[in-house]
Amino acid sequence: MAAQSAATFWALNCRGCHSAPPGHRPSQPPGVGQFAQTEGGRIFFIDLPADGTPMPADQDARLWREILTWKASCHVILQAAPSVRYTGQSYVR
């Protein structure tokens, strides 16, 4: 974890499923977990600095705690989501 910032880890491993809802305007500081209600149900997301600015060390540490806490209950990571069957085959050319 030390070689990679929490924001980079989130962007590469989590943001694909946990992006902010359309039209969202940040109301919390970067790195704070949030929930939103959408037509598809409740979603969890974390805003990152839009311009890619590195977060201060205390915010980076807080984001690592958020990620590691929620990672323990992520159904995709735990392979407990029966509707998600990703094999990667459709993305391999």
HELIX and SHEET records of a PDB file:
HELIX    1   1 ALA A    6  ASN A   13  1                                   8    
HELIX    2   2 ALA A   57  LYS A   71  1                                  15    
HELIX    3   3 GLN A   89  TYR A   91  5                                   3    
SHEET    1   A 2 GLY A  33  THR A  38  0                                        
SHEET    2   A 2 GLY A  41  ILE A  46 -1                                        
END                                                                             
